[in-house]
């Protein structure tokens, strides 16, 4: 049994080096190589209520306070059985 290697052409769509997407990807790669951030996603607003809540939770976790996850006990609505008279 012989093993043969086949040479194949480049698969997929060819890359256009000077396209707007390739320029943007190259700029992003250069920013990462320089130690910068990529900046994906929606940026966080520093003064928002959610960021304050997350900072408080991180401070409690750093202080060693046990953080319980999920709904606090006793906050769910209890079903009231109505009796038809």
DSSP file (Angstrom, degrees, kcal/mol; ACC not computed):
  #  RESIDUE AA STRUCTURE BP1 BP2  ACC     N-H-->O    O-->H-N    N-H-->O    O-->H-N    TCO  KAPPA ALPHA  PHI   PSI    X-CA   Y-CA   Z-CA
    1    1 A X              0   0    0      0, 0.0     2,-0.4     0, 0.0     0, 0.0   0.000 360.0 360.0 360.0 128.8    0.0    0.0    0.0
    2    2 A X        -     0   0    0      2,-0.0     2,-0.6     0, 0.0     0, 0.0  -0.803 360.0-140.1-108.0 147.5    1.5    3.3   -1.0
    3    3 A X        -     0   0    0     -2,-0.4     2,-0.4     2,-0.0     0, 0.0  -0.920  20.9-173.1-107.2 127.3    0.8    6.7    0.5
    4    4 A X        -     0   0    0     -2,-0.6     2,-0.5     2,-0.0    -2,-0.0  -0.936  14.8-143.5-119.1 140.6    0.5    9.6   -1.9
    5    5 A X        -     0   0    0     -2,-0.4     2,-0.4     2,-0.0    -2,-0.0  -0.886  14.5-152.4-103.3 133.7    0.1   13.2   -1.0
    6    6 A X        -     0   0    0     -2,-0.5     2,-0.5     2,-0.0    -2,-0.0  -0.852   7.0-140.2-105.4 138.6   -2.1   15.3   -3.2
    7    7 A X        -     0   0    0     -2,-0.4     2,-0.3     0, 0.0    -2,-0.0  -0.855  24.6-171.6 -97.1 129.7   -1.5   19.0   -3.6
    8    8 A X        -     0   0    0     -2,-0.5     3,-0.1     1,-0.1     2,-0.0  -0.809  23.2-106.5-118.8 160.3   -4.7   21.0   -3.7
    9    9 A X        -     0   0    0     -2,-0.3     2,-0.2     1,-0.2    -1,-0.1  -0.279  54.8 -72.3 -76.7 167.8   -5.5   24.6   -4.5
   10   10 A X        -     0   0    0      1,-0.1     2,-0.2    -2,-0.0    -1,-0.2  -0.430  54.9-140.9 -62.3 128.8   -6.4   27.1   -1.9
   11   11 A X        +     0   0    0     -2,-0.2    -1,-0.1    -3,-0.1     2,-0.1  -0.611  55.3  23.5 -93.5 154.9   -9.9   26.4   -0.6
   12   12 A X  S    S-     0   0    0     -2,-0.2     2,-0.2     2,-0.0    -2,-0.0  -0.233 103.2 -29.9  89.7-177.8  -12.5   29.0    0.2
   13   13 A X        -     0   0    0      1,-0.1    -2,-0.1    -2,-0.1     2,-0.0  -0.539  69.6-111.4 -76.7 136.8  -13.0   32.6   -0.9
   14   14 A X        -     0   0    0     -2,-0.2     2,-0.5     1,-0.1    -1,-0.1  -0.339  28.8-118.2 -69.6 151.6   -9.9   34.5   -1.7
   15   15 A X        -     0   0    0     -2,-0.0     2,-0.7     7,-0.0    -1,-0.1  -0.778  13.5-147.9 -93.3 128.2   -8.8   37.4    0.5
   16   16 A X    >   -     0   0    0     -2,-0.5     3,-1.5     1,-0.1     6,-0.3  -0.873  11.7-154.9 -93.9 112.2   -8.6   40.9   -0.9
   17   17 A X  T 3  S+     0   0    0     -2,-0.7    -1,-0.1     1,-0.3    -2,-0.0   0.781  86.4  44.5 -65.0 -31.1   -5.7   42.5    1.0
   18   18 A X  T 3  S+     0   0    0      4,-0.1    -1,-0.3    -3,-0.1     2,-0.0   0.186  83.6 124.6-101.6  18.2   -6.8   46.1    0.7
   19   19 A X  S <> S-     0   0    0     -3,-1.5     4,-2.2     1,-0.1     5,-0.2  -0.329  74.8-111.2 -73.6 162.0  -10.5   45.6    1.4
   20   20 A X  H  > S+     0   0    0      1,-0.2     4,-2.2     2,-0.2     5,-0.1   0.873 117.6  51.7 -61.8 -38.2  -12.1   47.7    4.2
   21   21 A X  H  > S+     0   0    0      2,-0.2     4,-2.6     1,-0.2    -1,-0.2   0.915 109.9  47.8 -66.2 -43.1  -12.5   44.5    6.4
   22   22 A X  H  > S+     0   0    0     -6,-0.3     4,-2.3     2,-0.2    -2,-0.2   0.870 111.4  51.0 -67.3 -35.5   -8.9   43.5    6.0
   23   23 A X  H  X S+     0   0    0     -4,-2.2     4,-2.2     2,-0.2    -1,-0.2   0.916 111.9  47.7 -65.1 -42.6   -7.7   47.0    6.9
   24   24 A X  H  X S+     0   0    0     -4,-2.2     4,-2.1     2,-0.2    -2,-0.2   0.902 112.5  48.6 -65.5 -41.4   -9.9   47.0   10.0
   25   25 A X  H  X S+     0   0    0     -4,-2.6     4,-2.4     2,-0.2    -1,-0.2   0.883 111.2  50.2 -66.2 -38.1   -8.7   43.5   11.0
   26   26 A X  H  X S+     0   0    0     -4,-2.3     4,-2.2     2,-0.2    -2,-0.2   0.894 110.3  49.9 -66.7 -39.1   -5.1   44.6   10.6
   27   27 A X  H  X S+     0   0    0     -4,-2.2     4,-2.0     2,-0.2    -2,-0.2   0.896 111.4  49.1 -65.5 -39.5   -5.6   47.7   12.7
   28   28 A X  H  X S+     0   0    0     -4,-2.1     4,-2.1     2,-0.2    -2,-0.2   0.904 111.0  49.6 -65.5 -41.8   -7.3   45.6   15.4
   29   29 A X  H  X S+     0   0    0     -4,-2.4     4,-2.3     1,-0.2    -2,-0.2   0.880 110.3  50.8 -65.0 -37.5   -4.3   43.1   15.3
   30   30 A X  H  X S+     0   0    0     -4,-2.2     4,-1.6     2,-0.2    -1,-0.2   0.885 109.0  51.5 -66.9 -38.0   -1.9   46.0   15.6
   31   31 A X  H  <>S+     0   0    0     -4,-2.0     5,-3.0     2,-0.2    -2,-0.2   0.907 111.7  46.6 -63.7 -42.0   -3.8   47.4   18.6
   32   32 A X  H ><5S+     0   0    0     -4,-2.1     3,-1.4     1,-0.2    -2,-0.2   0.898 110.5  52.6 -66.9 -40.7   -3.7   44.0   20.4
   33   33 A X  H 3<5S+     0   0    0     -4,-2.3    -1,-0.2     1,-0.3    -2,-0.2   0.816 106.8  53.6 -65.2 -29.8    0.0   43.6   19.6
   34   34 A X  T 3<5S-     0   0    0     -4,-1.6    -1,-0.3    -5,-0.1    -2,-0.2   0.443 125.7-102.0 -83.9   0.5    0.7   47.0   21.1
   35   35 A X  T < 5S+     0   0    0     -3,-1.4    -3,-0.2     1,-0.2    -2,-0.1   0.585  78.6 133.9  92.2  10.9   -1.0   46.0   24.3
   36   36 A X      < -     0   0    0     -5,-3.0     2,-0.3    -6,-0.2    -1,-0.2  -0.172  57.5 -96.5 -84.5-177.9   -4.3   47.9   23.6
   37   37 A X        -     0   0    0      1,-0.1    -1,-0.1     2,-0.0    -5,-0.0  -0.690  13.7-139.3-101.3 155.7   -7.8   46.6   24.0
   38   38 A X        -     0   0    0     -2,-0.3    -1,-0.1    -6,-0.1    -6,-0.1   0.861  28.7-147.2 -80.7 -37.8  -10.0   45.2   21.3
   39   39 A X        +     0   0    0      1,-0.2     2,-0.2    -3,-0.0     4,-0.1   0.919  30.3 167.9  74.3  45.0  -13.1   47.0   22.5
   40   40 A X        +     0   0    0      2,-0.1    -1,-0.2     0, 0.0    -2,-0.1  -0.608  41.0  16.6 -88.4 153.3  -15.8   44.5   21.5
   41   41 A X  S    S-     0   0    0     -2,-0.2     2,-0.4     2,-0.1     0, 0.0  -0.139 105.2 -36.1  84.7-178.8  -19.3   44.7   22.8
   42   42 A X        -     0   0    0      1,-0.1    -2,-0.1    -2,-0.0     2,-0.1  -0.660  66.3-118.8 -82.0 129.7  -21.3   47.5   24.3
   43   43 A X        -     0   0    0     -2,-0.4     2,-0.3    -4,-0.1    -1,-0.1  -0.374  27.0-115.5 -70.4 148.2  -19.2   49.7   26.6
   44   44 A X        -     0   0    0     -2,-0.1     2,-0.6     1,-0.0    -1,-0.1  -0.612  18.8-127.6 -83.6 140.7  -20.2   50.0   30.2
   45   45 A X    >   -     0   0    0     -2,-0.3     3,-1.4     1,-0.1     6,-0.3  -0.797  16.3-146.3 -87.4 122.7  -21.4   53.3   31.7
   46   46 A X  T 3  S+     0   0    0     -2,-0.6    -1,-0.1     1,-0.3    -2,-0.0   0.822  92.4  45.2 -64.0 -34.4  -19.3   54.0   34.8
   47   47 A X  T 3  S+     0   0    0      4,-0.1    -1,-0.3    -3,-0.0    -2,-0.0   0.265  85.1 123.0 -95.5  13.4  -22.0   55.7   36.8
   48   48 A X  S <> S-     0   0    0     -3,-1.4     4,-1.8     1,-0.1     5,-0.1  -0.290  70.8-119.7 -76.0 160.5  -24.9   53.3   36.1
   49   49 A X  H  > S+     0   0    0      1,-0.2     4,-2.3     2,-0.2     5,-0.2   0.861 113.5  54.7 -65.7 -36.3  -26.8   51.6   38.9
   50   50 A X  H  > S+     0   0    0      2,-0.2     4,-2.7     1,-0.2    -1,-0.2   0.919 107.1  49.1 -65.5 -42.6  -25.8   48.2   37.5
   51   51 A X  H  > S+     0   0    0     -6,-0.3     4,-2.2     1,-0.2    -1,-0.2   0.871 111.3  50.5 -65.6 -35.0  -22.1   49.0   37.7
   52   52 A X  H  X S+     0   0    0     -4,-1.8     4,-2.2     2,-0.2    -1,-0.2   0.910 111.4  48.2 -65.9 -41.3  -22.5   50.3   41.2
   53   53 A X  H  X S+     0   0    0     -4,-2.3     4,-2.2     2,-0.2    -2,-0.2   0.903 112.8  48.0 -65.2 -41.9  -24.3   47.0   42.1
   54   54 A X  H  X S+     0   0    0     -4,-2.7     4,-2.3     2,-0.2    -1,-0.2   0.877 111.4  50.5 -67.5 -37.1  -21.6   44.9   40.5
   55   55 A X  H  X S+     0   0    0     -4,-2.2     4,-2.1     2,-0.2    -2,-0.2   0.897 110.8  49.2 -66.8 -39.7  -18.9   46.9   42.3
   56   56 A X  H  X S+     0   0    0     -4,-2.2     4,-2.1     2,-0.2    -2,-0.2   0.896 111.8  48.9 -65.5 -39.6  -20.6   46.4   45.6
   57   57 A X  H  X S+     0   0    0     -4,-2.2     4,-2.2     2,-0.2    -2,-0.2   0.897 111.1  49.6 -66.9 -39.9  -20.9   42.7   45.0
   58   58 A X  H  X S+     0   0    0     -4,-2.3     4,-2.2     2,-0.2    -2,-0.2   0.870 109.9  51.9 -66.2 -36.0  -17.2   42.4   44.0
   59   59 A X  H  X S+     0   0    0     -4,-2.1     4,-1.6     2,-0.2    -2,-0.2   0.900 109.9  48.7 -67.2 -39.9  -16.3   44.3   47.1
   60   60 A X  H  <>S+     0   0    0     -4,-2.1     5,-2.3     2,-0.2     4,-0.5   0.900 112.0  49.1 -65.2 -39.4  -18.3   41.9   49.3
   61   61 A X  H ><5S+     0   0    0     -4,-2.2     3,-0.8     1,-0.2    -2,-0.2   0.885 110.4  50.5 -66.8 -37.8  -16.7   38.9   47.5
   62   62 A X  H 3<5S+     0   0    0     -4,-2.2    -1,-0.2     1,-0.2    -2,-0.2   0.807 106.9  55.3 -69.1 -28.7  -13.2   40.4   48.1
   63   63 A X  T 3<5S-     0   0    0     -4,-1.6    -1,-0.2    -5,-0.1    -2,-0.2   0.559 120.7-109.6 -80.4  -7.8  -14.0   40.9   51.8
   64   64 A X  T < 5 +     0   0    0     -3,-0.8     2,-0.2    -4,-0.5    -3,-0.2   0.572  64.4 152.7  92.8   9.5  -14.9   37.2   52.1
   65   65 A X      < -     0   0    0     -5,-2.3     2,-0.4    -6,-0.2    -1,-0.3  -0.552  50.8-115.1 -73.6 135.7  -18.7   37.6   52.5
   66   66 A X        -     0   0    0     -2,-0.2     2,-0.7     1,-0.0    -1,-0.1  -0.592  28.2-152.1 -73.5 124.2  -20.6   34.5   51.2
   67   67 A X        -     0   0    0     -2,-0.4     2,-0.3    -6,-0.0    -1,-0.0  -0.882   5.2-149.7-102.7 117.0  -22.7   35.6   48.3
   68   68 A X        -     0   0    0     -2,-0.7     2,-0.3     2,-0.0     4,-0.1  -0.660  11.7-145.1 -84.9 139.8  -25.8   33.5   47.8
   69   69 A X        +     0   0    0     -2,-0.3     2,-0.1     2,-0.1    -1,-0.0  -0.726  55.0  28.0-103.6 154.8  -27.1   33.1   44.3
   70   70 A X  S    S-     0   0    0     -2,-0.3     2,-0.3     2,-0.0     3,-0.1  -0.416 103.6 -23.8  95.9-171.8  -30.7   32.8   43.2
   71   71 A X  S    S-     0   0    0     -2,-0.1     3,-0.1     1,-0.1     5,-0.1  -0.553  72.0-108.2 -78.0 136.6  -33.8   34.2   44.6
   72   72 A X    >   -     0   0    0     -2,-0.3     3,-1.3     1,-0.1     4,-0.2  -0.301  44.3 -93.2 -62.7 150.2  -33.8   35.0   48.3
   73   73 A X  T 3  S+     0   0    0      1,-0.2    -1,-0.1     2,-0.1    -3,-0.0  -0.400 106.8  20.2 -68.0 135.6  -35.8   32.6   50.5
   74   74 A X  T 3  S+     0   0    0     -2,-0.1    -1,-0.2    -3,-0.1    -2,-0.1   0.576  91.5 103.8  87.5  10.0  -39.4   33.7   51.1
   75   75 A X    <   +     0   0    0     -3,-1.3     2,-0.2     2,-0.1    -2,-0.1   0.548  52.4  99.8-101.0  -7.9  -39.8   36.2   48.3
   76   76 A X  S    S-     0   0    0     -4,-0.2     2,-0.3     1,-0.1     0, 0.0  -0.489  81.6-107.3 -79.0 150.9  -41.9   34.0   46.0
   77   77 A X        -     0   0    0     -2,-0.2     2,-0.4     1,-0.0    -1,-0.1  -0.577  31.6-133.8 -76.5 132.9  -45.6   34.6   45.9
   78   78 A X        -     0   0    0     -2,-0.3     2,-0.3     1,-0.1    -1,-0.0  -0.695  21.0-113.7 -89.2 140.9  -47.6   31.9   47.5
   79   79 A X        -     0   0    0     -2,-0.4     2,-0.6     1,-0.0    -1,-0.1  -0.564  25.4-146.8 -74.2 129.5  -50.6   30.5   45.7
   80   80 A X        -     0   0    0     -2,-0.3     2,-0.6     2,-0.0    -1,-0.0  -0.879  10.3-139.6 -99.7 119.2  -53.8   31.3   47.5
   81   81 A X        -     0   0    0     -2,-0.6     2,-0.5     2,-0.0    -2,-0.0  -0.686  16.1-153.3 -81.5 118.3  -56.4   28.6   47.2
   82   82 A X        -     0   0    0     -2,-0.6     2,-0.6     2,-0.0    -1,-0.0  -0.793   2.8-148.3 -94.6 130.9  -59.8   30.1   46.6
   83   83 A X        -     0   0    0     -2,-0.5     2,-0.4     2,-0.0    -2,-0.0  -0.865  12.8-134.8-101.2 122.9  -62.7   28.1   47.7
   84   84 A X              0   0    0     -2,-0.6    -2,-0.0     1,-0.1     0, 0.0  -0.617 360.0 360.0 -76.9 127.8  -65.9   28.6   45.7
   85   85 A X              0   0    0     -2,-0.4    -1,-0.1     0, 0.0    -2,-0.0   0.453 360.0 360.0 -96.3 360.0  -68.9   29.0   48.0
